[in-house]
Amino acid sequence: MLRVCNPLWSHFHEQEPSMSISLDSPQVHAISANLHQAFVTSGGQPLWLAIDGSENPLPDIDGVDWHPRPSVTVRLQHPEIATHWHPRWFALHLDKARDAHILNHSIVWALEETSPQNLRSGQGRRIAGWFIAAEPTAQAAAMHWANLMVRRVPYAIGWQLLRLHDPAVLWAVWQTLPREQHAQWLGPLLQWHLLNPVGELIQLTEPAPGRDTAPRALLPELSAQQWQDIQNIGPLHQAMQQLDASAHLDADAFKQRFQTGLHALRRAKQLRLDDLHSLSLFAQLAMSRHPLFDQHPELQQLLQQRASDEPLGGVLCDLAEQDWQRLCREISVPHTPRSH
């Protein structure tokens, strides 16, 4: 049995995204320049374009035939994963005009995929990012990445799929990892570039000179808390979409809101909340009302009296806006009993 560690499975539709980006956009030029610089400083190693799997054909570019291009398939070894869902990596040599043209198109696609309209319509993010591997063929990196994505979890039955080729998932998982694990996760990759949730190019790397990039037989271990955090990415992602967070926050503020929601969901698990809607609502309240809203004595009483099968919305449905305002004021200062 295969379970997805978070419900961010992308659904790729044939219609065009509702947001259109021009190849001549200054944002495209800036991202392209950064990726060209990474290619130059790598000493001529290919810059790989990572595309998430889909039964849809590869994106169309005039004059580009994808089939003969040098590529690597990340083979996810599980019978429930059809081969057309396996991610594909395409080698780009940016000193060639055709490859530089493909890079710019991929940047446009990636930017279009981050638009709130695109995400709300149910279209997934198919451009996973761009990376440089420690060896030119990237075969060892593909094996390492496949092993990261399909693995057993100590407390669960069967196999778990970590959808790291959705950049929203990879960005979120990276936030749960301590710095000392970054090099282990990158393995034979020197650096991975992706668009973060607010559409900025970021680089995932561990700048440790001389670090060992050889493939390892043992994968980096995750603690029970890390696995729980990864499981919480789904409801947290849904909560942030409901708040439309990426449309109004810069990268640092978005990351702070993400961490607020993540810590709140750790507390939600202790309250026996386990359905997607309740967890998402709990995270929304922490991010929009107060980071510690559930610590107010009145709310603690409501939550502790909740029946095991009662959704969170039903517990809190009688709270009016003025109640929320009072509760948030009181949680921000030492609580004193109200006089009657």
Secondary structure by P-SEA (a helix, b strand, c coil): ccccccccbbbbbcccccbbbbcccaaaaaaaaaaaaaaaaaccccbbbbbccccccccccccccccccccccccccccccccccbbbbbbbccccaaaaaaaaaaaaaaaaaacaaaaaaccccccccccccccccaaaaaaaaaaaabbbbcccccbbbccccaaaaaaaaaaaccccccccccccccbbbbbcccbbbbbbcccccccccccccccccccaaaaaaaaaaaaaaaaaaaacccccccaaaaaaaaaaaaaaaaaaaaaccccaaaaaaaaaaaacccccccccaaaaaaaaacccccccccccccccaaaaaaaaaaaacccccccc
